[in-house]
Each structure stands twice: as C-alpha cells, then as structure tokens.
Amino acid sequence: MLKQSDLVYKDKLVSVFINSFFIKGNEGHLIIVSNKHYENLYDLEPKCGHRILEISQKMAVAMKKTYRCDGITIRQNNEPASEQHAFHYHMHIFPRYKNDNFEKNLNHKKISTYKQRLVFVNKIKRVLYK
C-alpha cells in the first residue's frame, strides 16, 4: 500500500510514488498517478496526459542517473484484458538492466517495506531537488 512518505513528486495534476510492489532485479520503480480520478487512458483529459508524459521524462532521467540503470521501461495498462488491476489511471516507470529477466520476474512481485521504499525515495529526491 502506498503511503504519503512514498511520494517523490506532486503538482496540481499528478503525483509520483515509489511503487509498493518490488520486481526482483528492478526494485524501486516509480508510479505516476493522476490526482483527479480517471479510470484509464480513454478517460484521461489531454492536459493531464501531457503532464504525465512531461513528468515521466523527468522521472526517467532522474531514475537513470540515480539507479545507474541500462534503460527504462514505461508501462500503462487499460482494462482487465491488458492486466489493469487498479482502476485509476497510472503509469509505471521501471529501471532496466542488461539480462535482468524483467518479463519473467514481473509476475513475482513482492510487497516492499516502508524502509525499503524510503531508500529509493531519498535517492530520487536527491537528484530531482538538487
């Protein structure tokens, strides 16, 4: 479950958190959510969609610097057939590493602790707010 202390960034339209689920080898991924409720991409107002894309770039750059990852994967699912489980618009930003078995490990999520998430919150914030 996400907590206020998992917050990395917030403005009028969007919030960014360290996700409470960790993927083995890709721990500390970010989740961007719209502050206003939209069920999925189909409902998203363009102004909010534009802001999400702007912030996803900013977060991807910060993640690349902070985690020293080899790449970034961005995922956003719409409707149950695409594996949307939380019915509030959100986008995931995952750090990626060569040979990280991301697709295989994606189905082996582990709930993180507050202390584990806080490590990543502090790392990202140091880059974002310096």
RAPEQUI-V718920 format. One record per residue. N is the residue number from 1. PHI is phi in whole degrees, 0 to 359 (none if undefined). Layout:
<<N;PHI> <N;PHI>>
This chain:
<<1;none> <2;287> <3;236> <4;303> <5;290> <6;277> <7;291> <8;255> <9;204> <10;206> <11;223> <12;296> <13;255> <14;222> <15;228> <16;232> <17;233> <18;282> <19;292> <20;286> <21;265> <22;256> <23;258> <24;306> <25;88> <26;227> <27;299> <28;80> <29;287> <30;263> <31;229> <32;256> <33;235> <34;282> <35;288> <36;273> <37;285> <38;227> <39;292> <40;199> <41;300> <42;298> <43;266> <44;295> <45;291> <46;306> <47;300> <48;289> <49;300> <50;297> <51;294> <52;301> <53;294> <54;301> <55;289> <56;297> <57;294> <58;300> <59;290> <60;297> <61;295> <62;296> <63;296> <64;301> <65;293> <66;287> <67;270> <68;53> <69;278> <70;276> <71;188> <72;226> <73;243> <74;247> <75;228> <76;210> <77;251> <78;229> <79;78> <80;303> <81;298> <82;258> <83;75> <84;286> <85;249> <86;256> <87;266> <88;219> <89;310> <90;203> <91;229> <92;261> <93;235> <94;254> <95;285> <96;235> <97;229> <98;304> <99;58> <100;275> <101;56> <102;306> <103;300> <104;293> <105;281> <106;302> <107;272> <108;242> <109;285> <110;229> <111;290> <112;272> <113;265> <114;303> <115;297> <116;296> <117;292> <118;299> <119;303> <120;287> <121;304> <122;295> <123;298> <124;295> <125;297> <126;300> <127;282> <128;292> <129;247> <130;268>>
